[in-house]
Structure formats: C-alpha cells, structure tokens
Amino acid sequence: MLRSHLLPQGEKVRAFAVAALFALASPAHADEPVDLELVLAIDASSSVDPTEWTLQQQGYAEAFRDPDIQAAIASGPNKRVALAVVVWADATVPRWDGPWFLLTSPDDSDRFSDFMANLPRIPEGGTGIGMGVAAAIHKLERNGFTSPREVVDVSGDGRETPPRENVVLMPMAHALAEARGVTVNGLAIINEEDLSLETWYRDNVIAGPGSFVMTATNYSNFATAIKKKLLKEITWQEKLSQR
C-alpha cells in the first residue's frame, strides 16, 4: 500500500533548521499503528560506482522478497511495518526520497522489492552522511503512522567528507536522533576502506535504543549483510518496543 501524504521530495535540511527541529519535533500523529517505522538511508556518493549501486538495489530487492524478512514483518502485534527510502550523497545537493509504504503481506513486500529494484540514483559527490541521517529522521515526522520504534537504517562506504558550506554534520544528526528517540543503525561497507570504518560508524553514527553496527566486506557481500541487518531491525523484540 503506497501512502499519498508525503513529505516534500528533495527537501534540504540546513544547519540553521536543526534548532527548530529540536524545538518542534513531535511524534507522528497516531493515524495508523504499526510495529516499526523504518527509513532506509542509502549511499549514492561518487565512491559508489554504477555496478556497486546496482548491487545495493539488488540486495534490498532480494531481502524484501525473502520469506524470513516477510515473516519478520508479521512478527509484531500489529503485523505491519511502515517503510521509506532516502538516497543521500553530497551534503550540498538535494537528497532523493520516496513515498511511505505500508507492508502488511508478502504481496506488499514484493511490491516494495520492485520499487527498490528500480530505485533512481540522483545524488552524487561527497559523503554527506550527517545530512542523509538528518533527512531520514525528518522523514519520520508527521508521516501518518505511530509505532513504538522509529529506526534509520544507514549504509555507506566511507567517512563523512569535510563540507564546503554550512550543513548538518554527523554530530548534529546524532544529537537529533538522541533527542528524538530515534534509533540509527549502521552498515559499514568496507570495500576500499579498512575495518576502522566500522569503528567510525560505532563512534559517530549509531544512536538510540538497541543501536548497532554491522559490516559488509565489499559490495558483493552487500545482499547477505543487508538481509542480516534488516532481520535484526524488523523482527519484533519486546524489550526494544517499550519506549
């Protein structure tokens, strides 16, 4: 089921707006109860070549067709999950974000898989992970759902690159997640980096209740890693649902 009440696409989240977000942020209106609101924040920076982008697309598409993931979606008391996507890259260019999907059945998951298989790649440039996470958190606001867990699933293959202008950096996005009660989980794609990227994600990116980091050794391993990560995020866990 595709949600029609969307946030503006490509909306820029500037540093001067962070204070307002802290002051005005409030839980989504209790329109429709779900077990989880999940935003996939996906790296489309210049370090991700076309083949690597395709491997990411295929990894997500395969994951949501997988019976284990589909069973995880139905594992909570409401047996439904709300899901959206943000594609991020350079902090100075607009991100791409899609509509909210309500997953209540294997057919819904299959439709989302088709969406991911055709996901457009628009942003490029530097690694503006702070702006990507902030945009994902903002997307959770007033989205028509209510749930005990709000999660940003962010993946990337590098550290944040120094900005050329005033933008939201990862420390600000991390503080926003903590203030908002949003969990940020990371998938560090080692690829051309070394294992210190996992440490950087642990120290700078993840936030909130039950947050964690996983790694993919390269893009060929992405499908296996993202399925494992999504299973951990989506499967109902009573202790994480008590906010």
C-alpha positions in Angstrom: 0.0 0.0 0.0 1.5 3.3 -1.1 1.0 6.3 1.2 0.0 9.5 -0.6 0.6 12.0 2.2 4.3 12.5 1.6 6.9 15.0 2.8 8.3 17.3 0.1 10.8 15.4 -2.1 14.4 16.5 -2.1 13.9 18.9 0.8 17.2 20.2 2.1 17.9 20.1 5.9 20.2 23.0 6.6 22.2 23.6 9.8 20.1 26.6 10.8 17.0 24.4 10.8 18.4 21.9 13.3 17.5 24.1 16.3 13.9 24.4 15.0 13.8 20.6 14.6 14.8 20.1 18.2 12.2 22.5 19.4 9.3 21.5 17.2 9.9 17.7 16.7 7.0 15.6 17.9 5.9 12.0 17.4 3.9 11.3 14.3 0.1 11.7 14.6 -1.4 8.4 15.6 -3.1 7.8 12.3 -2.2 4.1 11.8 -0.5 1.8 14.3 2.5 -0.2 13.0 5.2 -2.2 14.8 8.1 -0.2 13.2 8.7 2.9 11.2 11.9 2.3 9.2 13.8 4.6 6.8 16.5 3.2 4.6 19.2 5.8 4.1 21.3 4.7 1.1 24.7 6.0 0.0 24.8 7.3 -3.6 28.1 9.3 -3.3 30.7 9.3 -6.0 32.6 6.4 -4.3 29.7 4.2 -5.3 30.1 3.2 -9.0 27.2 2.1 -11.2 27.9 -1.6 -10.6 28.0 -1.1 -6.8 24.8 0.9 -6.9 23.1 -2.0 -8.8 24.4 -4.4 -6.1 22.8 -2.3 -3.4 19.5 -2.2 -5.4 19.5 -6.0 -5.9 20.4 -6.6 -2.2 17.4 -4.6 -0.9 15.1 -6.1 -3.5 16.2 -9.7 -2.7 15.9 -9.0 1.0 12.2 -8.0 0.9 11.3 -11.0 -1.2 12.9 -13.3 1.3 10.5 -15.4 3.4 12.5 -14.7 6.6 12.1 -10.9 6.1 8.4 -11.3 5.3 7.9 -13.4 8.4 9.8 -10.7 10.5 7.4 -8.0 9.2 4.5 -10.1 10.6 6.2 -10.9 13.9 4.9 -7.9 15.9 1.4 -7.4 17.5 0.2 -5.2 14.6 1.8 -7.4 11.9 2.8 -4.4 9.8 5.7 -2.2 9.2 6.0 1.3 7.6 9.0 1.8 5.3 10.5 4.6 3.3 13.8 5.4 1.5 16.2 8.4 1.4 19.1 8.4 -1.1 21.9 10.7 0.0 25.4 11.7 -1.1 27.0 15.2 -1.1 25.7 17.4 1.7 25.4 20.3 -0.6 23.0 18.7 -3.0 19.3 17.7 -2.5 18.6 14.1 -1.5 16.1 11.9 -3.2 13.3 10.5 -1.0 10.4 8.3 -1.9 6.9 7.6 -0.5 6.0 5.7 2.6 5.0 2.0 2.1 2.8 0.0 4.4 3.9 -3.6 4.4 1.2 -6.0 5.7 1.6 -9.0 3.5 4.1 -10.8 1.2 2.5 -9.1 -1.7 3.2 -5.7 -0.2 6.8 -6.7 0.4 7.1 -7.9 -3.3 5.8 -4.5 -4.5 8.4 -2.8 -2.3 11.1 -5.1 -3.8 10.0 -4.0 -7.3 10.3 -0.4 -6.1 13.8 -0.9 -4.8 14.9 -2.8 -8.0 14.1 0.4 -9.9 15.3 2.9 -7.3 16.7 6.0 -9.1 20.2 7.2 -8.4 20.2 11.0 -8.3 22.7 12.4 -5.7 26.4 12.2 -6.2 29.5 13.9 -4.9 30.9 13.7 -1.3 29.8 11.6 1.6 27.3 13.8 3.4 26.1 11.2 5.9 25.0 13.7 8.5 22.7 15.4 6.1 21.4 12.0 5.0 20.6 10.8 8.5 19.0 14.2 9.4 16.8 13.9 6.3 15.8 10.4 7.3 14.9 11.5 10.8 12.9 14.4 9.5 11.0 12.0 7.2 9.7 10.2 10.3 7.8 13.3 11.3 4.0 13.5 10.7 4.1 10.6 8.3 0.6 9.2 9.3 1.9 6.3 11.4 2.5 5.7 15.0 4.8 2.9 16.4 6.9 2.0 19.5 10.1 2.1 17.3 11.5 4.6 14.8 14.6 3.4 13.1 17.0 4.8 10.5 19.0 2.1 8.6 22.0 3.9 7.1 24.6 2.3 4.9 27.7 3.7 3.4 31.3 3.0 2.2 33.1 6.0 3.8 33.5 8.6 6.5 31.8 12.0 6.3 33.7 14.3 3.9 34.5 17.9 5.0 31.7 20.2 3.9 32.2 23.1 1.6 29.4 25.1 3.2 27.3 25.2 6.3 25.5 21.9 6.5 24.3 19.4 9.1 27.2 17.2 10.1 27.1 13.8 11.8 27.5 15.1 15.4 24.4 17.3 14.9 22.4 14.4 13.3 23.5 12.1 16.1 22.3 14.6 18.7 19.0 15.0 16.8 18.4 11.2 16.8 19.1 11.0 20.6 16.8 13.9 21.3 14.1 12.5 19.1 14.4 8.9 20.5 15.2 7.6 17.0 17.5 4.5 16.7 20.2 4.8 14.0 21.8 1.6 12.9 24.8 1.4 10.6 26.1 -0.9 7.8 29.7 0.0 7.1 30.7 -1.2 3.6 34.4 -1.7 4.0 35.1 -2.1 0.2 38.1 0.3 -0.3 38.3 1.3 3.3 39.7 -0.7 6.3 38.0 -2.1 9.4 38.4 1.3 11.1 35.3 2.4 9.2 33.3 0.1 11.4 34.8 1.9 14.5 34.0 5.3 12.9 30.3 4.2 12.5 30.2 2.9 16.0 31.7 6.2 17.5 29.9 8.7 15.2 26.8 7.3 13.5 24.8 4.9 15.6 22.4 6.3 18.2 19.4 5.4 20.3 17.9 2.3 21.9 19.4 -1.0 20.8 21.6 0.6 18.1 24.3 -1.5 16.4 26.8 -1.6 13.5 27.3 -4.4 11.0 29.8 -4.6 8.2 29.8 -5.8 4.6 33.3 -6.7 3.4 32.5 -5.4 -0.1 29.6 -4.7 -2.4 29.4 -8.3 -3.5 28.7 -9.2 0.1 26.1 -6.4 0.5 23.0 -8.6 -0.1 24.0 -11.0 2.7 24.8 -8.2 5.1 21.7 -6.1 4.5 19.4 -9.1 4.9 21.1 -9.9 8.3 20.8 -6.3 9.3 17.1 -6.0 8.3 16.2 -9.2 10.1 17.6 -7.8 13.3 15.9 -4.4 12.8 12.5 -5.7 11.8 12.0 -8.8 14.0 9.8 -7.9 16.9 11.7 -7.5 20.2 9.6 -6.8 23.2 12.4 -5.1 25.2 13.1 -2.6 22.3 9.4 -1.8 21.9 8.9 -0.4 25.4 9.5 3.3 24.9 
